[in-house]
Amino acid sequence: MYKLIRSLLPVVAAFLAVTAGAQNAAWKSTVEPLGDNAYRIVLEASIPQPYHM
């Protein structure tokens, strides 16, 4: 039984990792010049309902 659980654990972990990354997020990026070779990088994400952060 221990060997069965030990061999199935990586498979279950792989399924959980795939579903965790499956949520859609729309990303928008902009670069704002601040002067003197300085820039501000802005990243915005739109997350569809019912997902939240």
Secondary structure as UniProt FT lines:
FT   HELIX           2..20
FT   STRAND          26..35
FT   TURN            36..37
FT   STRAND          38..46
FT   TURN            49..50
//
